[in-house]
Amino acid sequence: MLKFLKLFAYLLRHPQVGKYKKIIFVGFPILYLIMPDLIPGLIDDFIIIALGFMAFIKTGQKDVKEVKDDDTRDVEAKVIKDE
């Protein structure tokens, strides 16, 4: 659970994760929690929040591009003579 919360907080602060994902998968479930209940009880609130947060983790991880230390790039160079 602690690993999930750390990953959630990391993705929430990360600039490569789209703002629309943060709004849809985090904002809407929290909004659902504070809205008046359509279905009495808390179980539906927890289900919506859990599904939203899990979807945020799965889609947010795809947005973050990590660069490894052994990452190499091919670069083409062209020499231009000064005249």
N, C-alpha and C positions, 0 to 999 in steps of 0.2 A: 504494500500500500504506500509506503514511503517513497519507493522508486517511482510509482505512478504519479504521486504528487510533485516530486522533483521534476519529472519529465513534463508534466502539465504546466508548471510554473515556468520552466525553461522555454517551452513552445509559446506560451502566452506572451513572453517578453521578446521573443526572437523576431527581428525585423523581416526575415524572409517568409514568415508565415503570413498569409494574406489576411487583411483586416476583415474581409467578408467572412472568412472561416471563423474568426474570433467572434464576430457578431452572431453568426448563425448557430454555431455549435456551443458557444459559451453564453452569449447574451440572451438568446431566446429561452434556453432552459432556466436561467436565473429569473427572467421575466415571468415565465410560467410558474415558478415557485412563489413569487410575490403576488401574482394575480389571485383574484377570488377563485376558490375551487369550483370547478365544474363537477368533479367527482369527489365526494367527501373522503377525507383521509389523506395520509401523507405518502402512501405507497406509490401512487401514480406520479407524484412530484419527484420522488427518488428515482423512479424508473426513467422518467424523461431526462433528469439531470445526468444519470449514469450513462444513458445511451448517447446523449449529446457530448459529454466529456470524452467518452471512448471514441466516438467518431472524430472528435477534434484531434485526439492523440494520433489516430491512424492516418488522417489526412494531413495533419501538420508535419508529421515526420517525413512525408514525401516532399514537402516544400523545402526543407532544410538541406542544403547541399554542403556536405563536409569535404574539405580538402585534406587529403592524407599527406604525410611528410614525403612519401616516395612518389608523389604525383609529378609526372614529367609532361611537358608540353612541347610539341614540335613547333618550331618557329622558322619561317622562311625569311631570309634576308637577301636584299638586293643591293649591290654596290653601285653607286652612281658616281661617275667621275666628275670632278669640278673642272669647268673649262674657263 
